[in-house]
Amino acid sequence: MKVLQILNAVLLAFGTAMGLVLGVVCLIYGVYLEAEPRLKSQLPDLLMFTAGFSALALLAGAAFLGHRRRWPLRWCVQGLPVLPLLGLALFVIRLSA
């Protein structure tokens, strides 16, 4: 079970770091929204991407705590980080097509 805790911790760190970095990028987009009109069309996609990584961080954190504290429903919570990962993968595929 140690491997799952490490995987959950890695996903938590990755989701948190990406969520924070993309949050700052959203802030920068907001500041320069009027100066560059093209940013208005890109902002919704950026916000969705940021929300996906934030959801990954939250669900990976729940999975990590569930295993760490041996919650009774820890195996149900363990599968939740897969949802934002699939959503992010589909989002990237849609953007590249």
Residue pairs with C-beta under 8 A, 6 or more apart in sequence:
1 67
4 63
4 67
4 78
5 64
5 67
5 68
8 60
8 61
8 63
8 64
8 67
8 78
8 81
9 60
9 64
11 56
11 57
11 60
11 63
11 81
12 57
12 60
12 61
12 64
14 56
14 57
15 53
15 54
15 55
15 56
15 57
15 58
15 60
15 84
16 57
18 53
18 56
19 50
19 53
19 54
19 56
19 57
22 46
22 49
22 50
22 53
23 50
23 54
25 46
25 50
26 43
26 46
26 47
26 50
29 39
29 42
29 43
29 46
30 43
32 39
33 39
33 40
33 43
45 91
45 95
48 91
49 88
49 91
52 84
52 87
52 88
52 91
53 84
53 88
55 83
55 84
55 87
56 81
56 84
56 85
56 88
59 77
59 80
59 81
59 83
59 84
60 81
62 77
62 80
63 74
63 77
63 78
63 80
63 81
65 71
66 73
66 74
66 77
66 78
67 74
67 78
71 77
